[in-house]
Amino acid sequence: MNDDRTIYTGKATPDAAADRGWLLGHFKEPGDPRHSEDVEIKWGVHPKGEARERWVTGERRTALQVLISGRFRLEFPGRTVVLAEQGDYVVWGRGVDHSWYAEEDTVVLTVRWPSVPGYRADGDAGERACDDAHESDRRSRNAAIVSTEV
């Protein structure tokens, strides 16, 4: 038997906007069908030119990111991955530092596991300090892109 507490329907863009893009994870209220201790799902809407403020270091989760639309560049130590066609995806594991840059208006779907309470990659609780070398490299790459677009 189904009831309203076990089924949730919504629209990804407005629902995601209410919670920094996140649709599902430990941060949703217990009892909400979108609450999960096992996985997090994000509908990421990124305007052209948006870049991650700082590298994620010491990642404690595995992630899958799928391009829905646009063009999205991910930076990893020693490697760059560009998601350019709908359905392109990348998977990275625990401990893999990363950053990103939206080369066009972009929508990506991100799935991360496990869902880690108290961990946010935007500098709040649980986040390690940004590696200055990664940040400097990101700024240099983004500046080069901007200068070629002008």
Steps between C-alpha positions, in 0.01 A plus 500: 500500500633845410431822680613860467793442739669244275459668160626844403460666162658825399686701240878487519580866425273670758546224761878515462507879525352470849799298630815604309415250226457195719193284444579203723733422792547489876422874523131451415269454797461143629167366377534693170537244216799709384690430823784250451805406703635307202502736203476869401358627171549853366342680204772755428407803291811705417516815287781539250819607674403374846790329673545320827643747753760254621612145443332220691782324684485184706174388339333228708245384243486342157323708235337463160427812296288489184466788252136586427571811290780747434875447533670435835869466581625307802854537626676217679866487602686438175185461290222707346167349393253689281138387488391627159211285375177414677556181696878540537596404853793462735543297819761571766572330828573590857808711551495653150540880517298691243360828378279608209415776251183548291621570145137560390168528683492150644279251683667198662361220712733394781465185706729462804529220751491459788306799629731641770336703778691815593706501180467786252748576228435876511720566799255423781535223757723214395663671204876510484679818401549570132833406349653828376672329207170358374327837541777688319489249212120531473518879487767486231294260285182704543681823415639337185150392393352843563780670303443271199124565506533879485 
